């Protein structure tokens, strides 16, 4: 059917769906199913008003970004390396982020530009922004958080219903685009732009992250959040109970959703590690409102001091959280390691646990540094044994090529009203690394057990970097005078990259400079994602990897728990169930890969707002920083506290960007390069635009 459809549609004229069906006497269901596949494969574009465009020769499909100057750029979805300029007169009612059908035209000077023919998919359905007086002060206008809407006159058809006033933050639903006017309806008043906490929540809404749960989900949470029923068959079947072991949780001091607990003991041949994880799947059942909400949230979102949980707090901070001295249902990954830190045996089972201590990273780091603590002796002894195992696992993982990106991150300190009072560099001590190593071990253990059984499962994949990306990275290093040997790039493996990073460590003495240079590698690596197919995790040098350890805050882990129970405990391997699982995993991966991106972007934007707010106190003040990025429009400089600002190219007279060498250079051969220390002065910090501007001091 797909080939028949393609034969009937012209290369240069769209066809309506009804015409295609009636003219050629096609079956409607067959046509629509085939069109969905062709649309997903980007061979045709199928619009909401049922026009079908053949993509390839005359028509192209892309996503458009429109800036505050009114023009845009389209990225071709079939050839992502191709970007096309779109003048304001050729936007044809498209909005920034829309998926559009476009034509390519050649100008007299030979350059190409694009014209939007039709919007294929309106991805942007709502706007977040503030109410501010118009230029003449006569009206109240809506100012979008996104610069791509600056050139539209935004009409709020129901503004009187909400009594709009200055500094109100609102969410609008887009109704229609007509003649540079955007007709909208106010959906919700989010808060006051003068309140820091409301600004944080407005960014959540900007990325379609809803802080509130619907009534049905809250009602279900209240219903299931009950003490353990020891007569329930799903509880009584737990034969191996670990309540008497000295299990502890180790988290940040402000964490309330405690997913994981650990216990380590020495054995005759090495060590035994238990990683006990909250049994969220006992409380959140498939097809419930709780489950549906968790799926479409995908994950909890952490916006500085605000948590937007995946599950209501009755679950996330209550019955599911492994709070101390309370019996809790759990799933356990029990692993045995030899004296070299190699995992030699493992199993997964349901259990009941009781955490003996709620520890913090700083407390455990202090113990490791001083060998002193006020905790019970048996807890201290267990932690010191855990440290031994962590060090062995760390060496073993390093020897196989696992890459540890110890990248500085900001820790933003807010007051009780969510105003920024300080920004520090977040510390990552031994206890943080210990927990990371134990969680990675548990994830590898679980993934390997199911992978060996060849059953449908959700994996956390990280593909190997492309050869051309590594060549570009290598070129940047050479331009910095760093000699790194990268041989046989077509046979690249984690050890090669690990060795390259070790060579950088030897050649770059300054840690801050080294960190900035190492971050460049991340830009050339593939992004980790969830998938039904296992391709391994390149960065961790793992042949098989999943996410098992955080079901309170990640939906991926919740469904991993479900399949572990189905396969290992219920032994339900009926073919139709396995087929259902495979289909659901594919659907869920599409959703949670997107929600993860959304969460990362929202967290990044909130950090930008907080950094801009903090730096308003330092306008005109000089700092020393390090060049974190060299781009054609200027230099990004990072300060010791991870705050970044831009020295725009207009502030660098006579300097030009040398793309090949990735440097800024002037006629006197003065150079700015990645990792270079520079003195700057803070010129401007704008919370609304989320930018910080520096100039050379």
C-alpha positions in Angstrom: 0.0 0.0 0.0 2.8 2.4 0.8 4.3 2.1 -2.7 0.9 2.5 -4.3 0.3 5.8 -2.3 3.7 7.1 -3.4 2.9 6.3 -7.0 -0.3 8.4 -6.9 1.0 11.5 -5.1 2.7 14.1 -7.3 6.2 15.3 -6.4 5.2 19.0 -6.6 1.5 19.0 -5.7 -0.1 18.0 -2.4 -3.1 15.7 -2.4 -6.1 15.6 0.0 -6.7 12.3 1.8 -10.3 12.0 0.6 -9.2 12.5 -3.0 -6.6 9.8 -2.6 -9.2 7.3 -1.2 -12.1 8.1 -3.6 -10.1 8.6 -6.8 -8.2 5.3 -6.5 -10.9 3.4 -4.6 -8.5 2.7 -1.7 -9.5 1.2 1.7 -9.5 4.0 4.2 -8.0 2.0 7.1 -5.2 0.6 4.9 -4.4 4.1 3.6 -4.3 5.8 7.0 -2.1 3.0 8.5 0.3 3.3 5.6 0.3 7.1 5.8 1.2 6.9 9.5 4.2 4.8 8.6 5.2 7.0 5.7 4.9 10.1 7.9 7.0 8.5 10.7 9.6 7.6 8.1 9.5 11.2 6.8 8.7 10.1 3.3 5.5 12.0 3.3 4.1 14.9 5.5 0.5 14.4 6.6 -1.0 17.7 7.9 -3.9 18.1 10.4 -6.2 19.3 7.6 -5.5 16.0 5.7 -3.2 17.3 3.0 -0.4 14.9 2.0 2.9 16.1 0.6 5.6 13.9 -0.9 8.9 14.8 0.7 12.1 14.8 -1.3 12.3 16.8 -4.5 10.0 19.8 -4.3 8.9 19.7 -0.7 11.0 19.3 2.4 10.2 18.7 6.1 11.9 20.5 9.0 11.6 22.2 12.3 11.7 26.0 12.5 13.3 28.3 15.1 12.3 31.9 14.9 14.3 34.6 16.8 13.4 37.9 18.3 14.4 39.7 15.1 11.5 38.0 13.2 13.4 35.7 10.9 14.0 32.0 11.3 16.0 29.0 10.5 14.8 25.6 9.4 16.6 22.4 10.2 15.9 19.7 7.6 14.6 16.6 9.4 15.9 14.2 6.7 19.3 16.0 6.5 19.9 17.5 10.0 23.2 19.1 8.9 21.3 21.4 6.6 20.0 24.7 8.0 18.0 27.2 5.8 17.4 30.9 6.5 13.7 31.9 6.4 13.0 35.7 5.9 10.1 37.2 7.9 7.9 37.3 4.7 8.2 33.5 4.2 7.1 32.3 7.6 3.5 31.7 6.5 1.9 31.6 9.9 4.5 29.2 11.4 5.6 29.5 15.0 9.0 28.7 16.6 9.5 24.9 17.1 6.7 24.0 14.5 7.3 21.1 12.1 6.9 22.7 8.7 6.8 21.8 5.0 9.1 24.1 3.1 10.6 24.8 -0.3 14.2 25.8 -1.0 14.8 28.8 -3.3 18.1 30.1 -4.6 18.9 33.8 -4.4 20.8 35.8 -7.0 24.0 35.5 -5.1 23.7 31.7 -5.1 22.7 31.4 -1.4 19.7 29.2 -0.5 16.7 30.3 1.6 13.5 28.6 2.6 9.8 29.4 2.3 7.3 27.8 4.6 4.5 26.2 2.6 2.4 24.7 5.4 2.6 23.8 9.1 2.8 20.0 9.3 2.6 19.8 13.1 2.0 22.6 15.6 4.3 21.5 18.4 3.7 24.7 20.5 0.2 24.8 21.9 0.7 27.1 24.8 2.8 30.1 26.0 4.2 31.2 29.3 5.0 34.8 30.0 4.3 38.0 32.0 1.7 40.8 31.7 3.5 44.1 31.3 2.4 47.7 30.2 2.6 48.4 26.5 5.3 50.9 25.2 2.8 53.8 25.5 1.4 52.6 28.8 -2.2 52.5 27.6 -2.6 48.7 27.5 -1.4 45.6 29.2 0.5 43.2 26.9 1.6 39.6 27.2 5.4 39.2 27.0 6.4 35.6 26.2 9.3 33.9 27.9 10.4 32.8 24.5 12.1 35.3 22.1 10.5 33.7 19.0 7.2 35.3 19.9 8.4 38.9 20.3 7.2 40.0 16.9 3.6 38.8 17.3 0.8 40.9 18.7 -0.6 38.5 21.2 -4.4 38.9 21.8 -5.9 37.3 24.9 -9.5 36.8 24.1 -10.6 36.2 27.7 -8.3 38.7 29.6 -11.3 40.3 31.3 -12.3 37.0 32.9 -9.0 36.9 34.8 -8.6 40.6 35.7 -5.1 40.7 34.3 -2.6 43.1 35.9 1.0 44.0 35.7 3.6 41.3 36.6 1.1 38.5 36.5 2.6 35.3 35.1 0.1 33.4 32.9 -0.2 30.4 30.7 -2.0 30.9 27.4 -3.4 28.4 25.0 -2.7 29.2 21.3 -5.9 29.4 19.3 -5.0 30.8 15.9 -2.2 32.7 14.0 -3.4 35.4 11.7 -1.6 38.4 10.1 1.2 38.5 12.8 -1.4 38.3 15.4 -1.6 35.4 17.9 -5.1 34.8 19.3 -4.9 33.1 22.6 -6.9 32.1 25.7 -5.7 32.4 29.3 -5.6 28.9 30.8 -4.0 29.6 34.2 -2.5 32.3 36.4 0.8 30.9 37.6 1.8 33.7 39.9 3.6 37.0 40.4 6.8 37.8 38.4 8.2 39.6 41.4 8.2 36.3 43.4 11.2 34.0 42.8 9.3 30.9 43.5 6.6 31.8 40.9 9.4 32.4 38.3 10.7 28.9 39.0 7.3 27.3 38.5 6.7 29.4 35.4 9.7 27.6 33.8 8.2 24.2 34.7 5.0 25.2 32.8 7.1 26.5 29.9 8.4 22.9 29.4 4.9 21.3 29.9 5.8 20.1 33.4 2.7 20.4 35.7 3.4 20.9 39.4 -0.1 19.8 40.3 -1.8 16.3 40.2 -5.4 15.7 39.2 -8.0 14.8 41.8 -8.2 11.1 40.6 -4.4 10.6 41.0 -4.4 12.2 44.4 -7.4 10.1 45.5 -5.7 6.9 44.3 -2.5 7.8 46.1 -4.4 8.3 49.3 -6.1 5.0 48.8 -2.9 2.9 48.2 -0.7 4.7 50.7 -1.5 2.3 53.6 0.7 0.4 56.1 2.0 -2.9 54.9 -0.7 -5.6 54.9 1.2 -8.7 56.1 -1.7 -10.9 55.0 -1.5 -9.8 51.4 -0.3 -12.7 49.2 2.1 -10.3 47.4 3.7 -9.6 50.8 3.6 -13.1 52.3 5.4 -14.6 49.3 8.6 -12.6 50.3 10.5 -15.4 51.9 13.9 -13.7 52.3 13.4 -10.9 54.8 16.3 -8.4 55.3 15.0 -6.3 58.2 17.8 -7.4 60.6 20.6 -6.3 58.3 22.3 -2.9 58.8 20.9 -1.3 55.7 21.3 2.5 55.4 20.3 5.2 53.0 22.9 7.8 51.9 21.4 11.0 50.3 21.6 14.7 50.2 20.6 16.5 53.4 17.4 17.9 51.8 16.3 14.7 50.0 12.9 13.3 51.0 12.3 10.6 48.3 14.7 7.9 49.4 14.8 5.2 46.7 17.8 3.1 47.7 19.5 1.5 50.7 22.8 -0.4 50.8 24.5 -3.1 52.9 27.9 -4.6 52.5 29.7 -7.5 54.2 33.0 -9.3 53.7 32.7 -12.9 52.6 35.2 -15.8 52.4 36.0 -15.0 48.7 35.4 -11.2 48.7 32.3 -9.1 49.4 28.5 -9.2 49.3 26.6 -6.1 48.3 22.8 -5.6 48.8 21.2 -2.7 47.0 17.6 -2.5 48.3 15.2 -0.4 46.2 11.7 0.9 47.1 9.0 -1.5 45.7 7.0 1.3 44.1 5.4 -1.2 41.6 3.5 -2.8 44.6 1.6 0.5 45.0 1.4 1.8 41.4 -0.4 -0.8 39.3 -0.6 -0.8 35.5 -3.5 1.1 33.9 -4.3 3.1 37.1 -4.5 6.9 37.1 -1.3 6.9 39.2 0.5 4.8 36.5 -0.8 6.9 33.6 0.3 10.1 35.4 3.8 8.7 36.2 4.2 7.6 32.5 3.4 11.0 31.1 5.5 12.8 33.7 8.3 10.4 33.1 10.4 11.5 36.0 10.6 13.9 39.0 12.0 17.3 38.2 14.4 19.1 40.5 14.3 22.9 40.1 16.9 24.2 42.6 14.9 23.9 45.9 11.6 22.8 44.3 10.8 19.2 43.5 8.0 18.4 41.1 7.5 14.7 41.9 6.6 12.0 39.4 4.3 10.6 42.1 2.2 12.3 44.8 4.1 13.0 48.1 2.0 10.4 50.0 4.0 7.9 47.9 7.2 9.6 47.0 8.0 10.9 50.5 5.8 8.5 52.4 5.0 4.8 52.0 7.5 4.3 49.2 10.4 6.3 50.7 12.9 4.2 52.7 12.6 6.3 55.8 14.6 5.1 58.8 13.2 2.6 61.4 10.1 1.8 59.2 9.4 -1.5 57.5 9.3 -1.1 53.8 8.6 -3.3 50.8 11.6 -3.5 48.5 13.3 -5.2 45.5 16.8 -6.4 46.2 19.8 -6.8 43.9 22.2 -9.1 45.8 25.7 -9.2 44.3 28.8 -11.1 45.2 32.2 -9.7 44.2 35.7 -11.3 44.3 38.7 -9.7 45.9 39.4 -7.7 42.7 35.9 -6.1 42.6 34.6 -8.3 39.8 30.9 -9.3 40.1 30.8 -13.2 40.2 27.3 -13.9 41.2 23.9 -12.1 41.5 20.2 -12.5 42.1 17.1 -10.3 42.4 14.3 -10.9 44.9 11.4 -9.2 46.7 11.8 -8.5 50.4 11.0 -6.3 53.4 13.6 -4.1 54.9 14.1 -1.6 57.7 16.7 1.2 57.3 18.9 1.5 60.3 20.1 5.0 59.5 19.3 8.0 57.2 22.8 9.2 56.4 23.9 12.2 54.4 26.8 12.4 51.9 28.6 15.0 54.0 28.3 12.9 57.2 29.7 9.8 55.5 32.5 11.8 53.8 33.4 13.1 57.2 33.6 9.5 58.6 35.8 8.4 55.6 38.1 11.3 56.2 38.4 11.0 60.0 37.3 7.4 60.8 35.1 9.0 63.5 31.3 9.1 63.8 28.6 9.3 66.5 26.7 6.5 64.7 26.5 2.9 66.1 29.7 0.9 65.8 28.1 -1.7 63.5 26.9 1.0 61.1 30.5 2.5 61.0 32.0 -0.9 60.4 29.6 -1.6 57.6 30.4 1.7 55.9 34.1 1.2 56.1 33.7 -2.3 54.5 31.5 -0.6 51.8 34.3 1.9 51.1 36.7 -1.1 50.6 34.4 -2.6 48.0 33.7 0.8 46.3 37.4 1.3 45.8 37.8 -2.2 44.2 34.7 -1.7 42.0 36.1 1.7 41.0 39.5 0.2 39.9 37.8 -2.6 38.0 35.4 -0.3 36.2 38.3 2.1 35.4 40.4 -0.8 34.0 37.7 -1.7 31.5 37.4 1.9 30.3 34.5 3.5 32.2 34.6 7.3 31.8 34.1 9.3 35.0 33.1 12.8 33.9 33.7 14.6 37.2 32.2 17.9 35.8 31.7 20.8 38.2 28.1 21.6 38.9 26.5 24.6 40.6 24.9 24.4 44.0 22.4 27.3 44.2 21.5 28.4 47.7 18.1 30.1 48.2 16.5 31.8 51.2 13.1 31.0 52.6 11.4 33.0 49.8 13.4 31.4 47.0 15.7 34.3 46.4 19.3 33.4 45.4 21.7 34.2 48.2 24.8 32.2 47.0 26.1 30.0 44.3 28.8 27.4 45.1 30.5 24.6 43.2 28.8 21.3 44.3 31.1 18.9 46.0 31.4 15.3 44.9 33.1 13.3 47.6 33.9 9.6 48.2 30.3 8.8 49.5 28.7 10.2 46.4 31.0 8.1 44.2 30.4 5.1 46.3 26.6 5.3 45.9 27.1 5.9 42.1 29.3 2.8 41.8 26.9 0.6 43.8 23.9 1.8 41.8 25.7 1.2 38.5 26.5 -2.3 39.7 22.9 -3.0 40.6 21.7 -1.7 37.2 24.3 -3.9 35.3 23.3 -6.9 37.4 19.6 -6.5 36.7 20.1 -5.8 33.0 22.4 -8.8 32.5 20.0 -11.3 34.3 17.1 -10.4 31.9 19.3 -10.0 28.8 20.6 -13.5 29.2 17.0 -14.8 29.2 16.3 -13.0 25.9 13.1 -11.4 27.2 11.7 -7.9 26.2 13.2 -5.3 28.6 13.9 -1.6 28.9 17.6 -0.8 28.5 19.6 2.4 29.1 21.7 2.7 25.9 24.7 4.9 25.2 26.0 4.4 21.7 29.7 4.7 20.7 30.7 8.2 19.4 30.8 8.7 15.6 34.2 8.6 14.0 33.8 12.1 12.5 32.9 13.5 15.9 36.0 12.1 17.5 38.1 13.5 14.7 36.7 17.0 15.3 37.4 16.6 19.1 40.9 15.5 18.3 41.4 18.6 16.1 40.3 20.9 18.9 42.8 19.2 21.3 45.6 19.6 18.8 44.7 23.3 18.3 45.2 23.6 22.1 48.6 22.0 21.9 47.4 18.8 23.5 48.9 15.7 21.9 46.4 12.8 22.2 46.8 9.6 20.4 43.5 8.3 18.9 44.2 5.3 16.7 41.8 3.1 14.7 38.8 5.4 15.2 36.6 2.9 13.3 37.3 0.4 16.1 36.8 2.9 18.9 36.1 1.5 22.4 35.7 3.0 25.9 39.4 2.3 26.8 40.6 4.4 23.9 38.6 7.4 25.2 39.7 6.7 28.8 43.4 6.7 27.7 42.8 10.0 25.8 41.4 11.6 29.0 44.4 10.3 31.0 46.8 11.9 28.4 44.9 15.2 28.9 45.3 14.9 32.7 49.1 14.5 32.2 49.5 17.4 29.8 47.1 20.0 31.5 48.2 20.8 35.1 45.4 23.2 36.0 42.3 21.2 37.2 39.8 23.9 36.1 41.3 24.1 32.7 41.3 20.3 32.5 37.6 20.2 33.5 36.6 22.7 30.7 38.6 20.7 28.1 37.1 17.4 29.2 33.5 18.8 28.9 34.2 19.3 25.2 34.2 15.5 24.8 30.6 15.4 26.0 29.5 17.5 23.0 30.9 14.9 20.7 29.4 11.9 22.5 26.1 10.3 21.7 23.2 11.0 24.1 22.1 8.2 26.5 18.5 7.0 25.8 15.9 4.3 26.7 15.3 1.6 24.2 13.9 -1.9 23.8 17.2 -3.0 22.1 20.3 -3.4 24.1 23.4 -1.8 22.5 25.4 -1.4 25.8 26.5 1.8 27.6 29.6 3.2 26.1 30.4 5.8 28.8 30.2 3.2 31.6 31.9 0.5 29.4 28.9 -1.8 30.2 27.7 -4.4 27.8 24.3 -4.3 29.3 22.6 -1.5 31.3 19.3 -0.4 32.6 17.8 1.9 35.3 16.5 0.0 38.3 17.5 2.1 41.3 15.1 5.1 41.3 11.5 4.0 40.8 10.1 6.8 43.0 11.5 9.4 40.5 11.9 7.6 37.2 9.2 5.7 35.3 11.8 3.7 33.5 12.8 2.0 36.8 9.2 1.4 37.7 8.5 -0.7 34.6 11.9 -2.4 35.0 10.6 -3.6 38.5 7.4 -4.8 36.9 9.1 -6.9 34.3 11.6 -8.3 36.9 8.6 -9.5 39.0 6.8 -10.9 35.9 9.9 -12.8 34.6 11.8 -13.8 37.8 9.1 -14.2 40.4 5.8 -14.9 38.6 7.6 -16.8 35.8 4.9 -15.4 33.4 6.5 -15.9 30.0 3.3 -16.3 27.9 4.0 -15.2 24.3 1.1 -12.7 24.2 2.4 -11.1 27.4 5.9 -10.8 26.0 4.5 -9.2 22.8 2.5 -6.8 24.9 5.6 -5.9 26.9 7.7 -5.2 23.8 5.0 -2.9 22.4 4.6 -1.0 25.6 8.3 -0.6 26.2 8.6 1.0 22.7 5.7 3.4 23.4 7.0 4.2 26.9 10.6 4.9 25.7 9.3 7.5 23.2 7.6 9.3 26.0 10.2 9.1 28.7 13.1 10.0 26.4 11.2 13.3 25.7 10.3 13.9 29.3 13.9 13.4 30.4 15.0 16.1 27.8 12.3 18.4 29.1 13.4 18.0 32.7 17.1 18.7 31.8 16.1 21.8 29.8 13.9 23.1 32.5 16.6 22.6 35.2 19.1 24.4 32.9 16.8 27.3 32.4 16.0 27.7 36.1 19.8 27.7 36.8 20.2 30.5 34.2 17.5 32.6 35.9 19.1 32.0 39.3 22.6 32.8 38.1 21.3 36.0 36.4 19.5 37.0 39.6 22.6 36.4 41.7 25.0 38.3 39.3 22.8 41.5 39.4 24.5 42.2 42.7 27.9 42.2 41.0 27.5 44.5 38.0 30.8 46.3 37.5 32.7 43.8 39.7 35.8 42.0 38.3 36.4 38.3 38.5 38.8 35.8 37.1 37.3 33.1 34.9 38.2 30.5 32.3 37.1 30.4 28.7 34.5 27.6 28.5 33.6 27.9 24.8 34.8 29.8 21.8 32.1 30.5 19.2 31.8 32.9 16.3 29.6 35.3 18.3 31.9 35.5 21.3 33.5 33.8 24.3 31.7 32.0 27.2 33.6 32.5 30.4 33.0 30.3 33.5 33.7 31.6 37.0 34.8 29.4 39.9 31.2 29.0 41.1 30.1 27.6 37.7 28.3 30.9 36.7 28.8 31.5 32.9 28.6 34.7 31.0 29.2 35.8 27.4 31.8 38.2 26.1 30.0 39.2 22.9 32.2 39.5 19.7 31.2 43.2 19.6 33.2 43.6 22.9 36.3 42.1 21.2 37.2 44.6 18.5 39.6 43.3 15.8 39.1 39.7 16.9 37.8 37.1 14.5 36.8 33.5 15.0 39.1 30.9 13.5 36.7 27.9 13.1 39.5 25.4 12.1 41.6 26.2 15.2 38.6 27.0 17.4 40.2 30.2 18.7 39.6 34.0 18.6 42.6 35.8 17.1 43.4 39.5 16.2 45.9 41.1 13.8 48.6 41.2 16.5 48.1 37.4 16.9 46.6 37.8 20.4 44.6 34.7 21.0 41.7 33.5 23.2 41.3 29.7 23.4 39.4 27.1 25.3 40.7 26.7 28.9 42.5 30.1 29.0 42.2 32.2 32.2 40.8 35.7 31.7 39.8 38.6 33.9 36.3 39.9 33.3 33.9 42.5 34.5 30.2 41.9 34.9 28.4 44.2 32.4 24.8 43.0 32.7 22.6 40.3 34.1 19.0 40.0 32.9 16.7 37.5 34.7 14.0 37.8 32.1 16.3 37.1 29.1 18.3 34.6 31.3 21.6 36.0 30.1 24.8 37.4 31.8 27.1 39.6 29.8 30.8 40.1 30.6 33.5 42.4 29.2 37.2 42.0 29.5 38.6 43.7 32.6 
